[in-house]
Structures are given as C-alpha cells and as structure tokens.
C-alpha cells in the first residue's frame, strides 16, 4: 500500500487468535469462515478472460510485472533481511559450542601444539606467545579457539590446570608475566594423544616448496707449482679438484714412483718433482722425508682454494665465490638489552626472511633485517642472546658445517642459567 498508493488491498490487524489481547477481552467475536487461504477470485478478471484471449495474455504479463515490482519493493523495504537470516544461521551453528566443548578444544590444541609446531621449541617461552603462535594455529579449521567462551575465562587459569597435571612448568618472570620453562614430553596425556577425526588441513595448491639446504663444495685450483704432479692424471693448470681427489692422485703418484719410506710407512721420500712442487726449487735438499699429512697440507697450501654453492644438487658449471663464515655476534643496546647479530647468511643462499621467521617462532623474539655497511649481504637482528638456537638451526635445518660458523663462543653460559 505504501509503495503503490490507492492501489491494492490493505488489512489492519487488531489482534491474532490466541494472543494476550484475545484472552483479555471478555466477549470474544465469532471467527469468520474465510475459506482456504490464498484463494482470491477476481470477478472482473473472469469476465475479461471469458470475453477475449488477448486480454488474458495482457493480464498475465501485467501480473508478472507486478510480481517483479513487488519483489523489488520487498528488497527496498527490508534490505538487511538476508544478512539477519545469515547471522541467525551462524548463531544456531555456534550454539552447541558451549563452555564444556571449548574446554576440551583448549586442551586438544594445547596437547597438539607440543606434538607438532612446539615439538622443538626453545624454552622458556612467554605463555601469551605460546598461545598465539602454537595453540591458535593448532585449532581445527572448522572451529575458533576462544578462551573467553570456556569455563576458564583466562589463559592463565587453563595453564594452571595443565601445570597441576604435570604437563608443563610455569614460572612468573615479573608481575603478570608468566613463561613456560619446562614440558614433560613423557606425560601420559602427550604419549596417548591422537588427532581428531575432523582435524584435517585443506590442500594448498599454491603452497611454495621449501628451498633445499645449500650444498657447499670446497675445490682447489691446480696452480703452476703443483701441475707436474697431476699431469699424468689428465689434470692441467686451472682444473678444479676436491681434497679427496687430490689425496687419491698423490697416493697414486707416491706408489707409482716408490716414494714411501720402507722403514716407516708414515713417511714419504720426496723426489725432485714433489720437492719443487711442495717446497720450492730454493727450499734446499735437506728436507727429504715428510709425513703423509704434511704432503697433503703443503700441496693444498700451494693450490688456490675456492668455494662453490648450489641448492639443487650436483654442480654442473661451478662458479667460485668468496665465502666468509657466518658471523654471529652478541651486542648490548640501550637499556642493557642484548641482541644477536647474524651476518653473511645470504652468501650461503639462505633466505633471510624465512630464517627470521624461524627465529621468531623458535625463541618467541622479535627480529629485524638491516643493511650492513661494507657487507655484501644484509644483517639479521634477533632480540636477546640466541647464539645457541641460531647455531643449532643452521647446523640441523640448513646443514651448515660448524667450521663455517664464527662466534659460537658468545653463547649464553648454561651455568649462569642454572644458578638463576
């Protein structure tokens, strides 16, 4: 009626059968018999339909237009109806997730964290960071972890129960700041933990594959000094050989020329070629016998050492690089706070962004990446003394040999930690 003034029929509802107004009236009026609902006969339409088929078609098309217009009007009058229905549907779906269910979900995500993402977590860790970085991601995708909807209401109350059960140990650093300092991985709850049937991860088609760890090869270039030793083994000046190949060729050379001391097999008697190659023409002839280890050391010292990196497997066309060790230092900043600085990560083809994220999750500390003056790679800063964690991460995850790490002596003393 409002949308189409003076057109259509209007009904003014006074009351409905069975409401309070109905029962409140003393003398109830008789309910008229209106017949079946929705059956309305328009006499004029019947006459027009009987008189002409063309009028009938026009009537039908007009009714169709009125119906379409009526739907538009309905949308204009109640634009938020669909959203309200959707909210009601969501509320009904979440209704069964009461405090008991949320308590069980908290416990499930807590135990799952220690079996998955926090399995190798470096302790201590702030309880708030543990919840945000490990418990929340461990929640099944169809649910939302919310401590306020549980009977605990606060994270501290839930973790206190876990402490009393013997799963973890919590210590208060400062007032209101708690950290998890130990976890009992042999606890019965953790040993018998299993994933829920509805806990599954949706496939990620665009998930990027992690880069392989850098493969480091030390190769030595044949120089003019040692070239005469290797010429019989199809090697010439400028060729690259590994230390293993060099040892093999020198052993063959010594055996072919009978240079091993018969009285003491640990020593080698140098001939004129080896003497000139390893000691030099002006080195004097008094040094005749040297050990096998000295032969290798002198030979390698007379060759040019090069490093070759690859993250995809064997090297086809090696390109030498100047490889400096990964430098790990601990500095003091304002407020007597310690920070760990890592340099030369990118020289080893390590993704510094990915490495920073692993440090954030591993030690629950903030990181930043900065340009280092006079360096070819960027510098990574990690809050606190994290030398132990970084060294372990580089050796276990990235397979970097310890000889390429510098500054490990700056690690925090374990004795001091135990005293505290």
C-alpha positions as CSV (number, residue, x, y, z in Angstrom):
1,X,0.0,0.0,0.0
2,X,2.9,2.4,0.8
3,X,4.7,1.6,-2.4
4,X,1.6,1.8,-4.6
5,X,-0.8,4.5,-3.2
6,X,-4.5,3.9,-3.8
7,X,-3.8,0.5,-5.4
8,X,-4.3,-3.0,-3.9
9,X,-6.0,-4.0,-0.7
10,X,-4.9,-3.3,2.8
11,X,-5.5,-5.1,6.1
12,X,-5.4,-3.6,9.6
13,X,-4.6,-6.3,12.1
14,X,-6.2,-5.6,15.5
15,X,-5.2,-8.9,17.2
16,X,-4.4,-12.5,16.5
17,X,-6.2,-15.5,17.8
18,X,-4.5,-16.8,20.9
19,X,-2.6,-13.6,21.8
20,X,-2.9,-11.7,25.1
21,X,-5.4,-9.2,23.6
22,X,-7.6,-12.2,22.5
23,X,-7.7,-13.7,26.0
24,X,-8.1,-10.3,27.7
25,X,-11.4,-9.4,26.0
26,X,-14.5,-10.6,27.8
27,X,-16.8,-11.2,24.8
28,X,-14.8,-12.7,22.0
29,X,-16.2,-12.1,18.5
30,X,-17.0,-15.0,16.3
31,X,-14.2,-16.0,13.9
32,X,-15.5,-15.7,10.3
33,X,-15.0,-18.6,7.9
34,X,-12.8,-17.2,5.1
35,X,-12.3,-20.5,3.3
36,X,-8.9,-21.7,2.2
37,X,-6.1,-19.2,2.4
38,X,-4.6,-17.8,-0.7
39,X,-7.7,-18.4,-2.9
40,X,-8.9,-15.0,-4.1
41,X,-11.3,-14.7,-7.0
42,X,-11.4,-11.6,-9.1
43,X,-14.8,-11.5,-10.9
44,X,-13.8,-8.8,-13.3
45,X,-10.8,-10.8,-14.3
46,X,-13.0,-13.8,-15.0
47,X,-15.3,-11.8,-17.2
48,X,-12.4,-10.3,-19.1
49,X,-10.8,-13.8,-19.5
50,X,-14.1,-15.2,-20.9
51,X,-14.5,-12.3,-23.4
52,X,-11.1,-12.3,-25.0
53,X,-7.9,-14.4,-25.0
54,X,-5.8,-11.4,-25.8
55,X,-6.9,-9.6,-22.7
56,X,-6.0,-12.8,-20.7
57,X,-2.4,-12.6,-22.1
58,X,-2.2,-8.9,-21.2
59,X,-3.5,-9.8,-17.7
60,X,-0.8,-12.4,-17.2
61,X,2.0,-10.1,-18.4
62,X,0.8,-7.4,-16.1
63,X,0.6,-9.8,-13.2
64,X,4.2,-10.8,-14.0
65,X,5.4,-7.2,-13.9
66,X,3.6,-6.6,-10.7
67,X,5.2,-9.6,-9.1
68,X,8.7,-8.5,-10.2
69,X,8.0,-5.0,-8.9
70,X,6.7,-6.4,-5.7
71,X,10.0,-8.3,-5.2
72,X,11.9,-5.1,-5.7
73,X,9.8,-3.3,-3.2
74,X,10.3,-6.1,-0.7
75,X,14.1,-5.7,-1.2
76,X,13.8,-2.0,-0.7
77,X,11.7,-2.3,2.4
78,X,13.8,-4.9,4.1
79,X,17.4,-4.7,2.7
80,X,19.0,-6.3,5.8
81,X,16.7,-9.3,5.9
82,X,19.1,-11.7,4.2
83,X,22.1,-10.7,6.5
84,X,19.9,-11.1,9.6
85,X,19.0,-14.6,8.5
86,X,22.6,-15.4,7.8
87,X,23.6,-14.2,11.3
88,X,20.8,-16.2,12.8
89,X,22.1,-19.3,11.0
90,X,25.7,-18.8,12.2
91,X,24.4,-18.3,15.8
92,X,22.5,-21.5,15.6
93,X,25.6,-23.4,14.3
94,X,27.8,-22.0,17.1
95,X,25.2,-22.6,19.8
96,X,26.3,-26.2,20.6
97,X,29.9,-24.9,21.3
98,X,29.4,-24.3,25.0
99,X,32.0,-24.0,27.8
100,X,32.5,-27.8,28.1
101,X,33.3,-28.1,24.4
102,X,35.6,-25.1,24.5
103,X,37.4,-26.5,27.5
104,X,38.0,-29.7,25.6
105,X,39.1,-27.8,22.5
106,X,41.7,-25.8,24.5
107,X,43.1,-29.0,26.0
108,X,43.2,-30.6,22.5
109,X,45.1,-27.6,20.9
110,X,47.5,-27.4,23.9
111,X,48.5,-31.1,23.5
112,X,48.6,-30.9,19.7
113,X,51.0,-28.0,19.9
114,X,53.6,-30.0,21.8
115,X,53.3,-32.8,19.3
116,X,53.6,-30.6,16.2
117,X,54.9,-26.9,16.0
118,X,56.2,-26.7,19.6
119,X,58.0,-30.1,19.5
120,X,61.4,-28.5,19.2
121,X,60.5,-25.2,20.8
122,X,63.3,-23.5,22.7
123,X,62.3,-22.8,26.3
124,X,61.5,-20.6,28.2
125,X,58.7,-19.0,26.1
126,X,56.0,-16.5,27.1
127,X,52.6,-18.1,27.7
128,X,51.0,-15.4,25.5
129,X,53.3,-16.2,22.6
130,X,52.8,-19.9,23.0
131,X,49.0,-19.4,22.8
132,X,49.3,-17.1,19.8
133,X,52.0,-18.9,17.8
134,X,51.2,-22.6,18.6
135,X,47.7,-23.2,20.2
136,X,45.7,-21.0,17.8
137,X,47.3,-22.5,14.6
138,X,46.7,-26.0,16.1
139,X,42.9,-25.4,16.2
140,X,40.9,-27.4,13.6
141,X,39.8,-25.1,10.7
142,X,36.1,-25.5,11.4
143,X,36.4,-24.1,14.9
144,X,37.6,-20.9,16.5
145,X,39.7,-21.1,19.7
146,X,38.3,-18.6,22.3
147,X,39.4,-18.8,25.9
148,X,36.6,-16.4,27.0
149,X,34.0,-18.9,25.9
150,X,35.5,-21.6,28.1
151,X,34.9,-22.1,31.8
152,X,38.4,-20.9,32.5
153,X,37.8,-17.4,31.0
154,X,41.5,-16.6,31.1
155,X,44.6,-18.4,29.6
156,X,46.4,-18.3,32.9
157,X,43.7,-20.3,34.6
158,X,43.8,-23.0,31.9
159,X,47.6,-23.3,32.0
160,X,47.5,-23.5,35.8
161,X,45.4,-26.7,35.4
162,X,48.0,-28.0,32.9
163,X,50.7,-27.2,35.4
164,X,48.9,-29.1,38.2
165,X,48.5,-32.1,36.0
166,X,52.3,-32.2,35.4
167,X,52.4,-31.5,31.7
168,X,54.3,-28.1,31.9
169,X,56.1,-26.0,34.5
170,X,55.4,-22.2,34.6
171,X,57.5,-19.5,36.3
172,X,56.5,-15.9,36.8
173,X,59.2,-13.6,35.3
174,X,57.7,-10.4,36.6
175,X,54.4,-9.5,38.0
176,X,51.7,-10.6,35.5
177,X,54.3,-12.0,33.0
178,X,54.5,-15.9,33.0
179,X,56.7,-18.1,31.0
180,X,56.7,-21.9,30.3
181,X,60.1,-23.1,31.4
182,X,59.7,-26.9,31.0
183,X,57.5,-29.5,29.4
184,X,57.1,-33.2,30.3
185,X,57.0,-34.9,26.9
186,X,56.7,-38.3,28.7
187,X,53.4,-37.3,30.3
188,X,50.6,-39.8,29.7
189,X,48.4,-37.2,28.0
190,X,51.0,-36.4,25.4
191,X,52.1,-40.1,24.9
192,X,48.5,-41.1,24.1
193,X,47.5,-38.0,22.1
194,X,45.8,-38.6,18.7
195,X,44.4,-36.2,16.2
196,X,40.6,-35.8,16.0
197,X,38.7,-37.2,13.0
198,X,37.6,-33.7,12.0
199,X,41.1,-32.2,12.3
200,X,42.4,-32.1,8.8
201,X,44.1,-29.5,6.7
202,X,42.7,-28.3,3.4
203,X,45.0,-28.8,0.4
204,X,47.0,-25.7,-0.5
205,X,47.6,-25.8,-4.3
206,X,49.8,-22.7,-4.3
207,X,51.9,-23.8,-1.4
208,X,55.5,-23.0,-2.1
209,X,58.1,-25.7,-1.7
210,X,60.8,-25.0,0.8
211,X,64.2,-24.4,-0.6
212,X,66.8,-27.1,-0.2
213,X,69.7,-26.6,2.1
214,X,72.7,-25.0,0.4
215,X,75.3,-27.6,-0.8
216,X,78.9,-26.3,-0.1
217,X,81.8,-27.7,-2.1
218,X,85.5,-26.9,-1.4
219,X,87.5,-27.2,-4.5
220,X,91.2,-26.4,-5.1
221,X,92.5,-25.0,-8.4
222,X,95.7,-26.5,-9.8
223,X,98.5,-24.0,-10.0
224,X,101.8,-24.0,-11.9
225,X,103.6,-25.2,-8.8
226,X,101.8,-28.5,-8.4
227,X,100.8,-29.1,-12.1
228,X,103.7,-31.5,-12.7
229,X,102.3,-33.9,-10.0
230,X,98.9,-34.1,-11.7
231,X,99.8,-34.1,-15.4
232,X,99.8,-37.9,-15.6
233,X,96.2,-38.0,-14.3
234,X,94.7,-35.9,-17.2
235,X,94.7,-32.8,-15.0
236,X,96.1,-29.4,-16.1
237,X,96.7,-26.0,-14.7
238,X,93.3,-24.3,-13.8
239,X,91.4,-27.5,-13.2
240,X,89.4,-27.9,-10.0
241,X,89.8,-30.9,-7.7
242,X,88.3,-31.8,-4.4
243,X,90.5,-32.7,-1.4
244,X,89.6,-36.3,-1.8
245,X,90.7,-36.4,-5.4
246,X,94.0,-34.6,-4.6
247,X,94.7,-37.2,-1.9
248,X,93.9,-40.0,-4.3
249,X,96.2,-38.6,-7.1
250,X,99.1,-38.0,-4.6
251,X,98.8,-41.6,-3.2
252,X,98.9,-43.0,-6.8
253,X,102.0,-40.8,-7.6
254,X,103.8,-42.0,-4.5
255,X,103.1,-45.6,-5.1
256,X,104.0,-45.5,-8.8
257,X,107.4,-43.9,-8.0
258,X,108.1,-46.0,-4.9
259,X,108.4,-42.9,-2.7
260,X,107.0,-44.4,0.5
261,X,109.7,-44.9,3.2
262,X,110.2,-48.7,3.5
263,X,111.3,-48.4,7.1
264,X,108.5,-46.1,8.2
265,X,105.3,-46.2,6.1
266,X,104.1,-42.9,7.7
267,X,106.8,-41.0,5.8
268,X,107.2,-40.1,2.1
269,X,110.6,-39.6,0.4
270,X,110.2,-36.6,-1.9
271,X,111.6,-36.9,-5.4
272,X,112.8,-33.8,-7.4
273,X,109.3,-33.2,-8.8
274,X,107.5,-33.3,-5.5
275,X,110.3,-31.3,-3.8
276,X,109.9,-28.5,-6.3
277,X,106.1,-28.6,-6.2
278,X,105.7,-28.7,-2.4
279,X,108.7,-26.9,-1.1
280,X,110.1,-25.0,-4.0
281,X,113.2,-25.0,-6.1
282,X,115.1,-23.0,-3.5
283,X,113.8,-24.9,-0.5
284,X,117.0,-26.9,-0.1
285,X,117.5,-30.6,-0.4
286,X,117.9,-31.4,3.3
287,X,114.1,-32.0,3.8
288,X,113.7,-35.4,2.1
289,X,111.2,-37.3,4.3
290,X,107.9,-35.8,5.4
291,X,104.7,-37.4,6.7
292,X,101.6,-38.1,4.5
293,X,99.7,-35.4,6.4
294,X,102.5,-32.9,5.7
295,X,102.4,-33.8,2.0
296,X,98.7,-33.0,1.8
297,X,99.0,-29.8,3.8
298,X,101.8,-28.5,1.7
299,X,100.0,-29.5,-1.6
300,X,96.8,-27.7,-0.6
301,X,98.7,-24.6,0.5
302,X,100.3,-24.4,-2.9
303,X,96.8,-24.5,-4.6
304,X,94.0,-21.9,-4.7
305,X,91.1,-22.7,-2.5
306,X,87.6,-21.9,-3.9
307,X,84.1,-22.4,-2.6
308,X,81.1,-23.4,-4.7
309,X,77.4,-23.3,-3.6
310,X,74.3,-24.9,-5.0
311,X,70.9,-25.6,-3.6
312,X,69.7,-28.0,-6.2
313,X,72.2,-30.9,-6.2
314,X,75.4,-31.6,-8.1
315,X,77.3,-28.8,-9.7
316,X,77.5,-28.7,-13.5
317,X,79.2,-25.4,-14.1
318,X,80.8,-24.3,-10.8
319,X,81.2,-20.7,-10.1
320,X,83.7,-19.8,-7.4
321,X,82.6,-17.4,-4.7
322,X,84.4,-15.7,-1.8
323,X,82.8,-17.5,1.1
324,X,83.2,-15.9,4.5
325,X,81.9,-17.8,7.6
326,X,78.5,-16.9,9.1
327,X,79.3,-14.3,11.7
328,X,77.2,-14.4,15.0
329,X,77.8,-11.7,17.5
330,X,76.1,-10.5,20.7
331,X,75.9,-6.7,21.3
332,X,74.5,-4.6,24.0
333,X,71.9,-2.0,23.2
334,X,70.2,0.8,25.2
335,X,68.7,-0.3,28.4
336,X,71.3,-3.0,28.9
337,X,69.5,-5.3,26.5
338,X,71.3,-7.9,24.5
339,X,70.7,-8.5,20.7
340,X,72.2,-11.2,18.4
341,X,73.5,-10.0,15.0
342,X,74.0,-12.5,12.2
343,X,75.9,-11.6,9.0
344,X,76.7,-13.4,5.7
345,X,73.5,-15.6,5.7
346,X,72.8,-14.7,2.1
347,X,76.3,-15.7,1.0
348,X,75.2,-19.2,1.8
349,X,72.0,-18.8,-0.3
350,X,69.8,-18.7,2.8
351,X,66.5,-16.9,2.5
352,X,67.0,-14.3,5.3
353,X,63.2,-13.6,5.5
354,X,62.5,-17.3,6.1
355,X,65.3,-17.6,8.5
356,X,64.0,-14.6,10.5
357,X,60.5,-16.2,10.8
358,X,62.0,-19.4,12.1
359,X,63.9,-17.4,14.8
360,X,60.6,-15.6,15.7
361,X,58.7,-18.8,16.2
362,X,61.6,-20.7,17.8
363,X,62.6,-18.3,20.5
364,X,59.5,-16.0,20.5
365,X,61.6,-12.9,20.0
366,X,61.3,-10.0,17.6
367,X,63.6,-9.7,14.6
368,X,64.7,-7.1,12.1
369,X,66.6,-7.1,8.8
370,X,69.0,-4.2,8.1
371,X,71.6,-3.2,5.5
372,X,75.1,-3.8,6.9
373,X,77.7,-1.2,5.8
374,X,80.6,-2.8,4.0
375,X,78.9,-6.2,3.7
376,X,77.5,-7.9,0.6
377,X,74.6,-9.4,2.5
378,X,72.0,-8.0,4.9
379,X,72.3,-8.3,8.7
380,X,69.7,-10.1,10.8
381,X,69.0,-8.8,14.4
382,X,67.3,-11.1,17.0
383,X,66.4,-9.9,20.4
384,X,68.3,-11.5,23.3
385,X,71.3,-13.8,23.3
386,X,70.1,-16.5,20.8
387,X,73.5,-17.9,19.7
388,X,72.7,-21.5,20.8
389,X,69.4,-21.6,18.9
390,X,70.8,-20.0,15.8
391,X,73.8,-22.4,15.7
392,X,71.5,-25.4,16.1
393,X,69.2,-24.1,13.4
394,X,72.0,-23.6,10.9
395,X,73.5,-27.0,11.5
396,X,70.3,-29.1,11.7
397,X,67.9,-27.4,9.3
398,X,70.4,-25.8,6.8
399,X,73.2,-28.4,7.1
400,X,75.9,-25.7,7.5
401,X,79.1,-27.3,8.9
402,X,80.3,-25.9,12.2
403,X,83.6,-24.8,10.6
404,X,81.6,-22.2,8.6
405,X,80.2,-20.6,11.8
406,X,82.0,-17.9,13.7
407,X,81.2,-16.5,17.1
408,X,79.7,-19.6,18.8
409,X,81.7,-18.8,22.0
410,X,79.3,-15.9,22.6
411,X,76.6,-18.3,23.6
412,X,74.9,-17.7,27.0
413,X,76.6,-19.7,29.8
414,X,74.4,-22.6,30.9
415,X,75.9,-22.5,34.4
416,X,74.5,-19.0,34.9
417,X,71.1,-20.1,33.8
418,X,71.1,-23.0,36.3
419,X,72.1,-20.6,39.2
420,X,69.2,-18.4,38.4
